[in-house]
């Protein structure tokens, strides 16, 4: 038996202030409110273990001086 994902649309009430805030958070004109809300929700979701390790490694690299500044990159690229 196949598994099916059922999506159900619903209507919610939000204040004009919230609608205006969501409009201002759009990254492009036709971005839906659902996409904006998912972006916000994603920001609060737990990071997976691999990502946590990568963040810790990046922090260690920075602490050890293993990075380039913006100016160094521009100079190296001749910008």
Backbone as ProteinMPNN parsed JSONL, in Angstrom:
{"seq_chain_A": "XXXXXXXXXXXXXXXXXXXXXXXXXXXXXXXXXXXXXXXXXXXXXXXXXXXXXXXXXXXXXXXXXXXXXXXXXXXXXXX", "coords_chain_A": {"N_chain_A": [[0.836, -1.168, 0.0], [0.615, 2.179, -0.86], [2.113, 5.153, 0.484], [0.61, 8.244, 1.089], [0.871, 11.73, 1.055], [-1.135, 13.995, 2.571], [-2.242, 17.146, 1.924], [-3.594, 19.941, 3.426], [-5.197, 22.854, 2.939], [-5.633, 25.819, 4.796], [-7.29, 28.606, 6.275], [-6.113, 31.427, 7.939], [-6.398, 33.979, 10.436], [-4.804, 37.048, 10.545], [-3.268, 39.984, 11.832], [-3.248, 43.302, 10.338], [-0.834, 44.505, 10.736], [0.893, 42.285, 11.012], [0.63, 41.16, 8.452], [1.772, 43.214, 6.951], [4.368, 43.067, 7.966], [5.115, 40.494, 7.088], [5.005, 40.945, 4.33], [7.146, 42.715, 4.07], [9.238, 41.026, 4.602], [9.502, 39.432, 2.429], [11.498, 37.938, -0.07], [11.381, 38.163, -2.745], [9.039, 39.546, -5.123], [6.834, 37.785, -5.778], [6.89, 35.867, -3.826], [5.316, 33.623, -1.667], [3.221, 33.972, 1.282], [3.328, 31.664, 2.765], [5.853, 30.629, 2.081], [7.472, 32.62, 3.196], [6.831, 32.334, 5.908], [7.714, 29.682, 6.345], [10.47, 30.089, 6.011], [10.974, 31.62, 8.284], [10.279, 29.806, 10.302], [12.124, 27.809, 9.833], [14.435, 29.042, 10.684], [14.319, 28.69, 13.404], [14.484, 26.032, 13.873], [15.982, 23.011, 15.078], [19.452, 22.407, 14.674], [21.054, 19.88, 12.738], [23.237, 17.16, 13.757], [25.571, 16.98, 12.173], [25.76, 19.555, 11.068], [26.092, 21.035, 13.416], [28.645, 20.093, 14.165], [30.128, 21.103, 12.021], [29.824, 23.856, 12.409], [31.144, 24.159, 14.86], [33.721, 23.406, 14.028], [34.275, 25.459, 12.232], [34.284, 27.629, 13.993], [36.533, 26.938, 15.53], [38.506, 27.076, 13.537], [38.443, 29.81, 12.96], [39.229, 30.856, 15.427], [41.813, 29.887, 15.445], [42.931, 31.432, 13.547], [42.621, 30.721, 10.919], [41.511, 31.94, 8.4], [40.355, 34.293, 5.91], [40.251, 37.796, 5.583], [37.731, 40.066, 4.365], [38.931, 42.134, 2.945], [41.428, 40.952, 2.335], [40.66, 38.906, 0.575], [39.553, 40.409, -1.504], [41.874, 41.752, -2.364], [43.466, 39.583, -3.172], [41.957, 38.662, -5.305], [42.174, 40.785, -6.937], [40.424, 42.923, -6.854]], "CA_chain_A": [[0.0, 0.0, 0.0], [1.428, 3.385, -0.995], [1.897, 6.241, 1.438], [0.277, 9.504, 0.445], [0.882, 12.896, 1.925], [-2.338, 14.786, 2.372], [-2.073, 18.538, 2.303], [-4.861, 20.587, 3.653], [-5.068, 24.299, 3.051], [-6.504, 26.409, 5.795], [-7.24, 30.056, 6.327], [-5.859, 31.943, 9.285], [-6.56, 35.418, 10.552], [-3.647, 37.758, 11.081], [-3.468, 41.437, 11.855], [-2.665, 44.059, 9.226], [0.576, 44.714, 11.085], [1.623, 41.065, 10.675], [0.653, 41.068, 6.987], [2.786, 44.177, 6.492], [5.677, 42.521, 8.33], [5.387, 39.39, 6.163], [5.309, 41.552, 3.017], [8.5, 43.289, 4.126], [10.22, 39.939, 4.685], [9.579, 38.73, 1.152], [12.776, 38.087, -0.762], [11.018, 38.551, -4.104], [7.639, 39.99, -5.164], [5.826, 36.724, -5.86], [7.067, 34.898, -2.756], [4.066, 33.459, -0.915], [3.33, 34.096, 2.732], [3.753, 30.365, 3.283], [7.31, 30.545, 1.948], [8.057, 33.529, 4.188], [6.66, 31.715, 7.22], [8.631, 28.534, 6.435], [11.814, 30.619, 6.234], [11.052, 32.017, 9.686], [10.241, 28.587, 11.112], [13.403, 27.119, 9.628], [15.447, 29.707, 11.501], [14.223, 28.268, 14.8], [14.57, 24.576, 13.956], [17.223, 22.467, 15.621], [20.468, 22.027, 13.704], [21.422, 18.464, 12.852], [24.549, 16.943, 14.384], [26.638, 17.309, 11.219], [25.853, 21.014, 10.999], [26.685, 21.48, 14.678], [30.089, 19.82, 14.095], [30.712, 22.04, 11.063], [29.865, 25.167, 13.057], [32.226, 24.104, 15.839], [34.987, 23.401, 13.289], [34.46, 26.812, 11.718], [34.68, 28.465, 15.13], [37.919, 26.588, 15.863], [39.345, 27.628, 12.473], [38.52, 31.262, 13.155], [40.047, 31.073, 16.627], [43.2, 29.562, 15.092], [43.388, 32.375, 12.525], [42.517, 30.106, 9.595], [40.47, 32.606, 7.625], [40.759, 35.472, 5.164], [39.34, 38.924, 5.727], [37.126, 40.542, 3.118], [39.96, 42.906, 2.232], [42.427, 40.016, 1.808], [40.064, 38.232, -0.57], [39.476, 41.395, -2.597], [43.24, 41.996, -2.854], [43.894, 38.37, -3.868], [41.212, 38.596, -6.561], [42.445, 41.986, -7.724], [39.232, 43.791, -6.886]], "C_chain_A": [[0.888, 1.241, 0.0], [1.096, 4.39, 0.101], [1.625, 7.519, 0.68], [0.326, 10.616, 1.469], [-0.346, 13.723, 1.594], [-2.042, 16.206, 2.822], [-3.445, 19.174, 2.406], [-4.615, 22.075, 3.815], [-6.041, 24.792, 4.103], [-6.349, 27.914, 5.741], [-6.993, 30.462, 7.768], [-6.08, 33.449, 9.269], [-5.301, 35.999, 11.169], [-3.93, 39.246, 11.001], [-2.83, 42.087, 10.632], [-1.177, 44.275, 9.482], [1.412, 43.488, 10.722], [1.716, 40.884, 9.161], [1.72, 42.002, 6.428], [4.194, 43.675, 6.79], [6.065, 41.385, 7.389], [5.73, 39.926, 4.775], [6.739, 42.079, 2.983], [9.59, 42.228, 4.175], [10.341, 39.151, 3.391], [10.923, 38.996, 0.502], [12.563, 38.446, -2.226], [9.512, 38.775, -4.142], [6.614, 38.871, -5.1], [5.99, 35.652, -4.789], [5.79, 34.835, -1.92], [4.31, 33.669, 0.571], [3.771, 32.772, 3.342], [5.267, 30.218, 3.211], [8.006, 31.432, 2.978], [7.988, 32.904, 5.574], [7.581, 30.515, 7.381], [10.064, 28.999, 6.666], [12.007, 31.016, 7.696], [11.095, 30.801, 10.603], [11.578, 27.863, 11.025], [14.491, 27.719, 10.504], [15.43, 29.255, 12.949], [14.339, 26.76, 14.969], [15.94, 24.155, 14.465], [18.186, 22.101, 14.492], [20.783, 20.546, 13.863], [22.86, 18.349, 13.359], [25.703, 17.303, 13.448], [26.842, 18.816, 11.137], [26.471, 21.572, 12.266], [28.193, 21.268, 14.679], [30.775, 20.808, 13.156], [30.824, 23.446, 11.653], [31.005, 25.207, 14.071], [33.593, 24.122, 15.155], [35.282, 24.793, 12.743], [34.898, 27.763, 12.828], [36.127, 28.201, 15.522], [38.877, 27.157, 14.823], [39.523, 29.134, 12.644], [39.419, 31.588, 14.335], [41.527, 30.843, 16.332], [43.748, 30.489, 13.999], [43.332, 31.826, 11.112], [41.341, 30.702, 8.828], [41.093, 33.764, 6.869], [39.756, 36.577, 5.428], [38.777, 39.289, 4.359], [38.173, 41.296, 2.287], [41.034, 42.001, 1.63], [41.894, 39.302, 0.552], [39.997, 39.177, -1.752], [40.857, 41.627, -3.217], [43.714, 40.796, -3.664], [43.216, 38.253, -5.226], [41.418, 39.814, -7.455], [41.248, 42.901, -7.859], [39.456, 45.089, -6.138]], "O_chain_A": [[1.824, 1.328, 0.795], [-0.035, 4.468, 0.58], [2.334, 7.843, -0.273], [-0.123, 10.458, 2.605], [-0.554, 14.101, 0.441], [-1.642, 16.437, 3.963], [-4.324, 18.959, 1.572], [-3.906, 22.501, 4.727], [-7.131, 24.246, 4.273], [-5.363, 28.424, 5.208], [-7.587, 29.913, 8.696], [-5.965, 34.102, 8.232], [-4.8, 35.508, 12.181], [-4.74, 39.697, 10.191], [-1.977, 41.491, 9.974], [-0.364, 44.234, 8.559], [2.512, 43.624, 10.187], [2.764, 40.497, 8.646], [2.48, 41.624, 5.536], [5.103, 43.832, 5.975], [7.209, 41.314, 6.941], [6.64, 39.42, 4.12], [7.452, 41.91, 1.994], [10.739, 42.5, 3.828], [11.208, 38.285, 3.277], [11.428, 40.119, 0.516], [13.466, 38.974, -2.875], [8.785, 38.256, -3.295], [5.603, 39.015, -4.412], [5.305, 34.631, -4.833], [5.25, 35.865, -1.517], [5.436, 33.561, 1.058], [4.507, 32.758, 4.329], [5.895, 29.743, 4.157], [9.015, 31.036, 3.563], [8.961, 32.937, 6.327], [8.176, 30.339, 8.445], [10.799, 28.376, 7.433], [13.067, 30.78, 8.278], [11.86, 30.771, 11.567], [12.095, 27.366, 12.026], [15.361, 27.007, 11.007], [16.424, 29.419, 13.656], [14.297, 26.26, 16.093], [16.928, 24.869, 14.295], [17.772, 21.547, 13.473], [20.781, 20.017, 14.974], [23.601, 19.332, 13.382], [26.703, 17.87, 13.888], [27.977, 19.293, 11.137], [27.292, 22.487, 12.202], [28.945, 22.133, 15.128], [31.867, 21.295, 13.449], [31.811, 24.143, 11.419], [31.749, 26.186, 14.13], [34.52, 24.772, 15.638], [36.424, 25.25, 12.791], [35.778, 28.6, 12.627], [36.87, 29.138, 15.814], [39.942, 27.665, 15.175], [40.625, 29.66, 12.49], [40.263, 32.481, 14.26], [42.391, 31.516, 16.895], [44.895, 30.344, 13.578], [43.929, 32.4, 10.201], [40.314, 30.053, 8.634], [42.221, 34.168, 7.152], [38.552, 36.33, 5.49], [39.296, 38.864, 3.327], [38.274, 41.107, 1.075], [41.504, 42.261, 0.523], [42.629, 39.126, -0.42], [40.341, 38.803, -2.873], [40.994, 41.69, -4.439], [44.301, 40.968, -4.732], [43.829, 37.797, -6.191], [40.912, 39.874, -8.576], [41.085, 43.577, -8.875], [38.555, 45.926, -6.07]]}, "name": "protein", "num_of_chains": 1, "seq": "XXXXXXXXXXXXXXXXXXXXXXXXXXXXXXXXXXXXXXXXXXXXXXXXXXXXXXXXXXXXXXXXXXXXXXXXXXXXXXX"}
